Amino acid sequence: IKDKTSLNDFIIAYKQIIVKAKLMAVNNNIVLFKIPRFTKEVFYPYTFDMNTQVDAYNTAIEDLATQNELRTIELELDDNDFFAGVHFSAKGSNSAAEQLSNFILKDKGFESSSNLS
């Protein structure tokens, strides 16, 4: 986003990521992450207005997921999950890991990772 990558170039690059993932994955067990939106705490050179591009990229990710019969996950994050509004903080890393874990465990019949104790 910072480099103003066009939507078309983003789609080309993301398709390559999907091909690589399919070569490595078993039974198409691939989950595509949507890009988190910038919070109002984002540091320059990123801006809150860049969320327009994030939304366009995420729409492309959804379309590619549908075309490739893959699933997506959109993480629920807040300002405290990021350092400088862009990079995961320790809290954000833990939150993302827990959400992905719960996403996968739900497929296996568990409601959340807290049910494993």
N, C-alpha and C positions, 0 to 999 in steps of 0.2 A: 504494500500500500504506500509506504514511504517513497518507493521508487516509481510510483504511478504505473504499475504494471497493468496493461490493458486487460480487459475481461477475456478477450480471445486468447492472449498469451497465458493468462491464469488457467483457463480451461485446458489448453494444450499441456501445460506442466502438470496439472492435477490428473489428467488422463494417464500420464506417464507414471505417476505415483500409484494409481489404481492398478495398472498393468503389473508393476513390480510387486505390489501387495498380493495380487492374485497368484503370481508365480511362487510366492513364499507361503501363502495361507493354505490351510486345509479346509475343504468344503466351503469355500467362499466365506469363511468366518472373518469378515472384515467390517469394521465399524469406522465410518468417516466422521471426523470431528468438524463441526461447524466452527468458524472463526469467531472468537468472542468479540463482542462489540466494545469499543473504547468507552471508558467511563468518563465522567466529567473531571476526574483527577488525572487525566492523561497529560504527560509532559511533552513539550515541544521537542522534536519537529512533528510529532503526531498531533492531530486535532480531533475534537469531537465530531467535526463535520466529515471526517473520513469514514464514519459509519455508513454513509451512503454507498461507498465502495465495498465495505464489509458486507452489507446486505446483498449487493449484486453478486459478490463471490459466493455467499452462502446459498443464494438461489441456484447458482451454477452447481454447487456441491450437491444440493438436493436433486437437481436434474440428472447429474452423473450417477448418483446413488440409484435413482429409479431406473435409468438405462442399464445399469450393471447389476441390478437386483441386490443392492447392498443397503445397509442401514446407516443412519446418521445419529449422532448424539449432539445435542446443544447443551453445553454446560451452563448451570445457573451459578453465576459469579457476581461478586460485588466489589466495591472499591478496595476493600482490605485483602482481596485475593491477588492483587497486582502490586508490583513495585514499579513506580514511575508510570503507572496506568497502562503498561504494556506487557511486562514480563511477570510470570507467576511469582508470587511471594511463597514462603514456606507454607502459609495457610492455603494459598491458591493451589499449590501442588497437591497438598493433602485433600483438598476439596475435589479437585479434578480426579484424583485417584479413587476416592470414595464413590463419586458419581459413576465413573466407568465401571468400577467393581459392582456396584448395585445394578447397573444396566446389564452386565453379563450374568450376574447371579439371578436376575429376574428371568432370563432365558432358561435357567436351570431349575426354576420353580421356587426359588427363595424370594422373599419380598425385599430383603436388604441384607447387607453384610452383618448387621447386628443380630440376625437370626442364626448365625453360625456358631455363636458362643455357647 
